[in-house]
Amino acid sequence: MNRNNIDPKKASGLINAISKKIGVPPEKLQRELEEGKFDSTLSAMNKSDAAKFQQALNNPKLVEKMMSTPQAAALYKKLSEEK
């Protein structure tokens, strides 16, 4: 999967939706994601979800397994479709 294939408008919409959900300004969320930081995201999550997210970040095989699910493939396809 190449993240450069994702339509910027769709990625922006996804970031906006997430930022509303976790209460972090979209610009800050975008910057943190580009820098590989997840401070705002983790602080906005409940402890259980934050622990699961941190576990995924620390386990590349788990992330690979999650990304190979039909749901992840469908989401990626939707985000990377041509206009």
N, C-alpha and C positions, 0 to 999 in steps of 0.2 A: 504494500500500500504506500503510495506516495502522497503525502499531505499537500504537495504543491498542486495536485489535481482538484482540490476542493474549490468550488465556486466561492470567491470571496464574499459575495452577497449572502450566501447560505451560511458560511462560517460566521459572518457578522451577526446574522439573525440568531444563530445558536449561542454565540457569546452574549448577546443581549438578553436572551431568555434565561441563561444561566445566571447572569449578573443580577437580574431581577429576583430570581429565586433565592440567591444567597446574600443579596444586599450589598454587592460590591459594584462600584462604577465600572461600566464595560471597558473603558480605557485602561483602568488599573488591572482588571482581569486579563485583558489582551496582553498587556506588557508583562505581567507575571508569567503567563503561559509561554510567551515567546522566550522569556529568560529561564524557563524551566523551574520557576518558583511556584509554590502552591500555598503560600502563607494565608492569603485572604480566604481561599477556598477551604482550607482545613479549619481555620478559626470560625468559619460560618457553619460548619457541619456539626451534627451532634457527635459525641465522643465515639460512639460505635461506628458510625459511617466514616469518620475521620481515620479511625484505626484500620478499617478495611481498605480505604483509599491508600493510606500509607503502606500497608502490606502489599498492595498491588504495585505501587511505585518501586518497592524494594525487591520485587520478584518478577523479573522479565518473562519468565515462563508462564506465570499466571496471566500476565497482560496478553501474551501471545495466545493463550488458550481462550481468553475472553474475546479477543479480536477475531478469532476464527469461528465464533458462533454465527448462526444465521441472522440474528438480530443485529450484530455489529456489521456484518456484511451488507445488510439492507440499509442501515444508517449511512455507512460509507458510500454506498451506491447513490443514495439520495443526495448526499452532500456533494458528490463529485460529478453528477450529471451535467452535461453540457446544457447551456441555456436554450 
